Amino acid sequence: MPYEFSTVGRIIVGAGSSADAPAALAELGRRPALVVSPRAAAGAAAGLVAAVRERWPAAPLTAVSGEPTLATIAALVAPLRDAGVDCLVAIGGGSVLDSAKAAAALLTNAGDLLEYLEVVGAGRALAQPALPLLAVPTTAGTGSEATRNAVIAAPGTKASIRHSSLVPRIAVVDAGLMLGLDAATTAAGGMDAITQLIEGYVARRASPITDGLALRGLQGAVVALRRAMLAPAELAARAVLAEAALLSGMVLANAGLGAVHALAGPLGGQIGVPHGVACAALLAPVTRMTLAALRRTDGTAALARYAAVARACGATGDDAAAVAQLETLLASLTSELGIARLGHYGLEEHHLQPIAAAALRTSNAKNHPVALDEAQLCAALAAAR
């Protein structure tokens, strides 16, 4: 089957690599703006923020808190447009990087963000490429430093603005900026990355390139996540998670995702479940539904791919034995990490059908290795409740 692969133009990885970011930013433009998280501005990345501001004293700096919304992006864009910036540097978690991507798109294109959003908006294509972006993640989860979309909280769901120019021109991945992250952020982010790697590997649009990246990212990710929870300041574990998140973004951008992410969008939009928590809570039950469906439909090839996933996550034995261990392995990991059940966020019985119906309308549901119907998605939601 024909396939394409594209990714970040330049990737700089390693402890201390964020020191290279100011010089790398100079490759992108002369009038940069900074979009940062409050934690990055005051914590581990404070030195990087200071170094960028020392080199460009007039560069606008905006601190972004919480997930991006239509309103927060509009508030971010207006002063940057007035300042005439020609590139952006984003320093923070996935929400900060997505905010910067959406702003980069609107700074070169007319109209409101809703015009460009998929599902809830018009899904209009960008007429002009977005401003170039340098992305510096300070959490390991979404892989937004390597994706071509920005996820925005819209009424009732979460939706993406998507374009090839939204892939950052440069990504700087420094695990040293992630040392000491709190347990909740570590757990949710790690499970998001693991979910993206698994869904990308079994996706209908998977390719030989994304296969290799997904399996490489999964190797050691489960062990590193457990270790990072026990030893938040251990650089080696953070480095494995940072690489897993980066690779998950590369996989997502090219292979797409599946039913877990199809459900996570409306769960976030309708109930307010944090994205990583939604992925973590749903991964085991959706996997159970999927494996059962594949066994009923003789999905031998897809089951073999799940066996490879299981072994990368720590299962042993032949394909049948490895697959048999996978759901228990994922459920045990979620429990061990202390991931809250979805009922904690207010998910009730009457929410199940509308969320499942919304999920079925997404491209992620169509990219799942086997079609799951509304009843199966409702059952997965109920199991995670």
N, C-alpha and C positions, 0 to 999 in steps of 0.2 A: 504494500500500500504506500503511495507517495506520502511524504511528510516533510515538514519544514522545522527548522530549529533556529531560534534567535535568542539572544540574551544581552546582558549588560556589555557595553563596549570595553570597559576596563574594570577588573575586580582586584582589589588589594585586600589580602587576608593575612591576619597574624596579630599576635599580641603587640601592642605599641604602634600598629600600622596607622592609627588615626593621626599620628604626628605628620603623616604625609598628606593629609586631607587639604590643608590650605594651599599647598603647591599644586595639588591636583585640581582644585577648584579654579585656579587661575587659567587652566586649559579651557574652561567653559565660558568665561565671560569676564567683564570688567566691572560690572555693577551687580554684585550678588546680594541676595537677601537670605537671612537665616530663619528657618522654622524649626523650633526646638521644643522639647518637652520641659516642663519646670524641673523635673528631676535631672535631666541632662544639663540644664543651665546651672544647676546648683550642686551637682554631684560629680559622678565619675567623669563626665564629659565636659566639665566646666573649663578645664584647661584648653580643650579644643575650641570651645566657643570663644574663649578669650583670644586664642591665637588667630582665629578668623577675623575677629573684630579689630585686632591690632593691625592686621594687614589691610583691612577695609574698614576704617573707622566710621564711615558714613553708611555702612550696610544696615538696612532695616533689620530688626530682630523681633520676631513674634513668638511668644510662648503659647503653645497649643495644649489644651487639656481635654481629655475625653475623646470619644469617637467622633469623627467628622460628620457634620450634618450640613444640610443646605445652607442654614443660617451661618454656621461658623466659617464655612468656605467663603461665603459672600463677604463676611467681615474681614477675612484674611486678604482677599484679593484687592479690595478697593485701595488701601494705602500702598500696596506694592505696585499697582498700576500707576498711581500718581508719582511714585518714586522712580519709575522707568527702569526697573531691574531687568537684567538680561539673563540671569541664571539663579538657581536656588540651591541651597544646601540644607538638607533636612537631617536633624540629629535627634533621635528618639526612637520610640517603639513604632509598631505598625500603624497606629492611628496618626502619628505625626508624619510619617512618610507618605501615607495616603492623602493627608491634608495637603502636603506640599505638591504631590502629583496633580491633584485636582486644581490647585491654584495655578500650577504651571500650565495646565491646559486652558484655563479661562483667561490667563494673561495674554494669550495669543489668539484667542477666538472670541467672537462676539456672542452674546446671549447668556442666558441663565444656565446654571449647572443642570437643572432638571431636564433641559432639552437634550442633554448628552447621556443621561442615565438610561441603562437598560431596564427592561421590565416595567418600572413605574414611570419612566419618562419616554421621550420620543426616540431615544437610542440614536440620535443624530451623530454622524461621524464628524470628527474634528476636521475643519477645513484647513487648518494650519498646524504644523507640529507644535507640541508643547515646548515651553522653555526647557533648556537642559537642566538636569538635576544631578546633584551629588548626594547619595544617600549613605548615612552612617547609622546603622541600627544600634540601639542600646539594649534591646531585648532580643531573645531568640525565639521566633514563633512564626510570624506571618510570611517571612521571606519577601516582604514588599520591596526590598532592595533589588529584587530581580524579576519583578512581575510587571506586566503591561497594563494593569488595572488599578484603580483606587476604589475602595469600598466605602460607600456613603450611607449613613443612616437616613432613610427616607420614611415618610409616613407608612407604617405597617410592615416594613421590611427593610432589608439592606440591599442596595443595588450598586452596580459598578459603572463607572465610566472607563472605557477600554479603548486603547489605541497603542500602536507600536511605539510611538514617541514618548509614551509614559514610562517605558523602561528606563530607569536611571542611566545616564551616560557613564557614571562612575559609581561603584559601590565600594565602600571601605568597611570591612568587617573586622572589628577589633574586640575580641572576647574580653579584654581587660576592662572595657566599658560596661561589662555585664556583671562584674564581680559584686557579690552581695545583694543581688536582686532578691526581693522577698519571695517567700515560698509560693504564694498564690500566683504571682506573675510568672515565676519559673515553671510551675506545673501546667498552667493553662497554655503558655507559650510553647512549651515542649510538646504537649499533646497536639496542639495545632500543627506544628511542623511534622510530627509523626503521622498524623491523619493525612496531611497533604502528600507526604511521600507514599503512603499506602494507596490512597485513592488515585494518585497519578500513575502508579505502577500498574494497577489493574484496570485503568480507564480504557475506554474504547479508542481514544486518540493517542494512546501510548506509542512510543517509537523506540527503536534500539538505543538512541541517545538518552531519552528520558528514563528508559529502563536502567541503564547503568548508573545514572545520577541518583535515582530513587533508591536502589539497593545500596549504593555507597552511603547515602545519607542515613539509611536505617541501621547500617552496621554500627553498633555501639551506642546508638541514640538512646535506647531504653536504659541501658546501664548508666550512661552519662546523666540522664535525667534523674535517676534515683540518687546518684552520687551528688549532683548539684543540690538536691533537696537536703541531703545530710551535711554537706560541706559547701555552703554558699560562696565561700571565698576561694574555692579550688579552681585555678585557672584551667587545668587540663579538661575538666568536665565541661566548663563553660565553652571551651574551644570546640569540643565535639558538638555541642548543641548549636553553637553559632554556625558551624559548617552545615549541620543538618538543616537548619532553617534556611540558609542561603540556597542549598541544593533543592529544598522543597519549593522555593520560589521559582527556581529555574524549571522544575518539573511542572508546576502549576501553569506557568506561562505558556508551556508548549503542549502538554498532554491534557490539561484541564483537571477537573476534580470529579466528585461523584455525589452520592445521595446524602452523605453526612453533611457536606457543605450546602447541598440543596435545602436541607432542613434548617441549617444554622442561620441562614439569612432571615427567613421569617420569624424564627425563634428570637433573634436579636431585635428585629423590628417590632414585633407584636408583644413580646413579653419582657424584653430587655435583658435577655440572657447574654452575658459576655461571650464573645465569639469562641475563644479557646475553651471555655467551660462547656459550651454547647457541643463542640467537636469531641471533647473528652467523654462527655456523658453518653453521646450517641454512637461512638465508634464501635463498641462491642455489640450492642443490639442490632445496629445496621449490618454489621459483619455477619451476625447469626442469621438474619433474614436473607442476606445475599447468598450465603453458603447453602442454605436450605433450598433456595430457588435454583441455584446452579445444579444441585444434585437432582432436582426434579426434571430439569431440562437437559441433562447430560452435558453440562458446561465443563467438559474435561480440561480444555485449554485454560479457561479462567481459573479453575480450581488449582491447576498446576502453578499459576501465578500467585495465588494465595498461599500455596505451600512455600514458595520462595520468600514471600513476605514473612510468614511464620518463622522460618528458620533465621531470617535476618533479625527478628525480634527475640530470638532465644529458644524457639521450639526445636525439637530433635526428631529424628526418625525419618521414615520415607514420607512421600507426599501425603498419603492418607493420615498418617500419624501426626504429622506437623499441622495439617489443617485442623484436625480434631482438637489440637491444643490452643489454637489461635484465639478463639473467643474468650476462653478462660484466662489466657495470658493477658489480653487487653482489659478484661473486666477487673482482674486482680490489680493491674497497674493503676487503673483509674481509682479504685478503692484505696490503694496504698498512698496515692498522692493526695487524698482527701478532697477529691473533686465533689462539689455539692451536686445533689440530684436536682433535676429540673423543676420539681415541685417547690424547691426552696425559693425559686424566682417567680413563683405564682402560676406555673403551668397547671391547668386544670383540664378535666375531661372535655369540656366544651371547646377548648382551644385546638384539640388534636386534628380534627378534620380540616378546619381552615388552614392550619399550618401545613399539613400534608398536601392539600390541594395547591397551595402556593408553591411548595417545593416542586411539584410535578411540572410546573410551568417553566422551570429554570433549565438552562443549558447543562448544568451539573447533573440533574436527574437523567437527562438524555445521554450523558457520557458514562453513566454507571455501567458496569460490565453485564448486568442483567436488569431488565425492566422490573422495578418494584412498583406495585400499585398502591392506591391510596390506603387500602386496609393494611398493607404491610408497613407502610410508613407510619400509620397511626399506632400500630403495634410496637414499632421501635420507639416512638415517642413515649408511649405508655410504659414501656420497660425502663426507660431512662428517668421516668418521673418519680 
